[in-house]
Amino acid sequence: GSRESIVSYYSDAGEGRFGNVTVTGELLFGLKFNKHKHQLEVQIHRAKDIAPADEKKGRSDPYVKVYLLPDKTKGGKRKTKSKKNTLNPDFDEILTFKIGFEEMLTPTLWLAMWNHDTFGHNDFLGEVMLPLDTYQESGFSWDDPSPNCEPEPSLMAYCGDLTVSMMYETGGGVQKDKKKKNKKSGGKLHIQLKEARNLPAKDF
């Protein structure tokens, strides 16, 4: 298998806590396309040396969520069961996506590891972004985590939440033009930036 960095992308802004835990460890997973069932099988094998969400007790309750981007809907989400009190979880689960082989070469596979919290305050533990146009059945792959938050080409990295409001104002009627008989007056799109949250720290 090949090694790739786990970067700090964030798939579900608002669902959990991002940036509270330093990203460490490795995730072992594999890919297989089932031609008979027309589905992509993502084999989540295990992880090792992940960061403890509970630093005092030195433990995490990790689980893995998987998406095929750009679909980030709940219906497009797959996830493993959470493993209790471990930094070296054995998942041994296969998550499947119904998709044709030609379609499969377009999306990006997004694997996000989270710590499960009973009260819903899940902590982000790291992610892998894998463009499927480089797909090959090469067995399992160990991937190293990195706390960076840098976008890759054609991908959007989560670096905070931005709240905006938009209003479209129509032009209202038809204007006469000397060169052209009639010309519809254009409208205006008003965009108001209201709030920014969870922005990454920047070293100067």
N, C-alpha and C positions, 0 to 999 in steps of 0.2 A: 504494500500500500504506500501511499504518498503522504507527506506531512504538509499541513497548511495551518496558518495562524487562525486562532479564534479571536475575532475582533469584537469590540463592545457595541455592536448594533443592538437595537432594542425594538422588539417586534410589537409589543402591546403597550404603548405609552398610556399610563394611567392605571394599568392593572396591577402593577407591582412597584417595587422600589429599585431604582437604578443607581449604581455608583456607590452603594453602601459596603460592598464586599469587593476586595481586590481579586481580579481574575487570575486563577492559577490552575494547574493540572492539565490533564489530557482526556480526550473523548475518543473512544474507539467505535467506529461505525462502518457499515458497508452498504453498497447499493447493488440492486439486481432488478433488471426489467423482465417481468413475466410476460412473454409474448402470447401465451395461451389465454391469460386472464386480462391482458391489456392493462397492466398496472405496474407502477414503480414500487418496489419493496425497499424500504429503508430499515436496515438492520441495526438497531441500537444495541451494541454489545455491552460495553462497560466504560467507566471513567475511573481515573486514579489521580490522587493528590490534589483534589479540588479544594477550594478555600472553605473554611468553616464560616457559616453564616452566624453561628453562635460562638463567638471567640472565647467566651468564658468556659464553655463546656467542650470547645474544640470539635464541633460536629455540624453537619448539615443534613437536611432531608431532601436530597436532590431528585429532580425529574427533568425530562427533556421534552420540549415542544418542537414540532417540525411544521414548516410551511413550504409551499411551492410558490414563491413570489412570481408575479405581483399580487397573488391572492392572499390577503391577510384577514379574511373574514373568519368568523368562528366555525363556519362550515368547512373551511379549508384547513383547519388546524387539526393536527394529530399530536398526541402526547402519550408518554409512558406513565406507568404508575410511579409514585414517589417511593424512595427507599429511605428508611428511617436510620438516623444516627450513624451516618457513614460518610467518609471522604473518599471511599473507593467502591462506589456502587456497581453491582452487577445488574444490568437491566434485562438483557437477553429478550428483547421484544422486537417484533417486526411490524412497522407501521406502513400502511399501503395507501397509494393514491391511484385512482382510476384515471389513466391517461394513455393516449396513443404514443408510439415511439417517436414519430415525427414531432408531435406536440411537446414531448418531453425535452427536446433539445433547446427549447426557448426559455423556460423558467429558471429561476435560481433556487437551489435548495437552501433552506434557512433552518438551522438547528440551534435552539436556544436552551441553555440549562438554567434552571431556577431552583431555589430553595423553597420547599412547601412550608407555609406557615398556617397553623390552625385558624388564626384570626384573619387570614387573607392578605397579610403583609408579606407577600412573596419577594425574595431578594434575587436579583439577577446575578448569575454565576459565570456567564460567558457564552459565546456563540461561534458558529461556523457558517460562513457564506460560501456556497459552492455552485458556480454556474454550470448547468447541466449540459452545455454545449461541449464541455470537456469530458462528458460521461464515458466511463469505461468500467466494466465489471472486473475490478482488481482486488476483490476480497475486502478485508477490513482495512481501515485507515486510521492511524493515530494522528490526532490534531492537537497542536499546542495552543494554549490560550494566550492572548495578548490584550492588555487594557487599552489599546488605542481606540480612537473614535474617528477614523478617517474613511471617507467614501472611496469606493472602487468605481471604475468606469461603469456607467449605466446603472449603478446602485445608489440608494440613498441611505446614508448612515444616520442613526438617531443621535443627535447632539443637543436635545432639548425639546421643549414644547413651545409652540408659537400659536397664540390665539389671534385670529383676524376676523373682521366682519366685512361683508361685501354688499354693495347696493348698486344696481344698474339703473341709470336714469335715461329714459328714452329721449330721442331728439324732438319728437312731437311734430309730426306733419311732413310735408314734402316741400322742398325749396326749388325755385326755378334757377336754372343755370344757363348762361348765354351759349356755351358750347354744346351743352346737352339739353334735351327737352326738359326732363325732370330728374331730380336727384334727391333720394331720400337722405334726410339729415341724420348724421350719426349720433349715437348715444354716448354716455359716459359711464365707465365702471369706476366706482369709488371703493377703494380698499383701505381699511383702517386697521393699523397694527395696535392691538389692545394690550397684550401681555406676553411675556417670555418667561419660561420656567425651566429649571433643571439644565441650565447651560453648563458645558464643561469648563473647568478651570483652565486658564491660559497662562503659560509661563512667558514672561517678558524679559 
